[in-house]
């Protein structure tokens, strides 16, 4: 492949009739950061000769929209000039792409991405896929995760990457692989050499003129699955979750293993293990909250796992109440499990407005102060005078939970018993989840009794760490639960630790 010329790239222009959407701040309506961890992104790749790869990527990203709502992008590869086409903008998948744009993205191979920023600001220059040119042609990289050695990578690239335009670790990864290609390695060699320099969490989908790459870090912290399009053994799909396979009618084959690289081209799928001793450490928050409940992990839907969390929670921390209901939508499976074990009837107590954060019109100050009601509205006639158990999957900062309790009191609820289907979040994540610095995590600063008083609830209980892991039905050692324990499987450089582990550095904890 070393003799091939540099492949040109076609950047699809934005249609003048409909300008790209402006960046949306999803927190502007509620007056601040959410009371949940936020996911980094979703990745998707497809190798499908004779199929509309861009359209398949569009629907795959549509299914992965919950993993990132800041920007979306698709790059496609063809066998004729200009070889590579790419379009990416700020906004939701359905806002960024239209039929006329997808038509301008021809090709048999596509790489797609939806983004929520954990490193790098929310700007279109940071949207993915990242596109770089090499001596073998263009490389399009989509990344889910977060590296912890970005300073070292940037220093190593200082002389060879003067054209860095973003502030993301993903661009550093693309340029690192480019560096190995340009010094003589082929695509496989360069990808493996690059990955051996990356420290942190990464699930990568990489498009090249010669084929599609899927790579997972040695711990498998972020998920990546392989699917097969119906009717052929040579048309493969890579995605963050199985729900992205379902939407295009692809069959789930297996996960990309920790420390594995898969290479997909006209010959089919080849597998390479690029580390000697991979260790499974899937982020347990993927199981609890991030992934869609209809996605499958460890052989079952996450709905089933989350329902078991609620069952365990009811066994550990029962309550006397008239109703059980959830903070929608993520708390619903656990609330159903809690109700089934406790015998307390399940009902809907809160109605969610699923379009909050999609408007470009800023609310009035009075509306902003109302805050939570713009997203969650109580059913007053159902709740008035009742004792309720409200189930949620996590509490991070406590701000939204406190507002929610106030809304329930205003609706006439007599007693509020809050149950959380995960342990207290006491440590920030360094591997691709935006959990804020430690001093902003309420459970790092307050005891459960103090949090109970702060939220204004009659009782509060979290699921135990052992109960959470037991519900997985898997080996507890195969999950990263550092946000609950502070036990980070990948060493964190001291300067990065100091930036987020503020309470531990000051000796408060």
Beta strands, then each sheet from edge to edge (+ up, - down):
strand 1: 9-11
strand 2: 41-47
strand 3: 71-77
strand 4: 84-90
strand 5: 109-115
strand 6: 130-134
strand 7: 137-147
strand 8: 200-208
strand 9: 211-216
strand 10: 225-229
strand 11: 236-239
strand 12: 250-255
strand 13: 260-265
strand 14: 268-273
strand 15: 282-283
strand 16: 296-297
strand 17: 300-301
strand 18: 323-326
strand 19: 350-352
strand 20: 376-378
strand 21: 387-392
strand 22: 415-420
strand 23: 459-462
strand 24: 479-480
sheet 1: 1+ 4+ 3- 5+ 2- 11+ 10- 12+
sheet 2: 6+ 7- 8+ 9- 13+ 14-
sheet 3: 15+ 24+
sheet 4: 16+ 17-
sheet 5: 18+ 21+ 22+ 23+
sheet 6: 19+ 20-
end
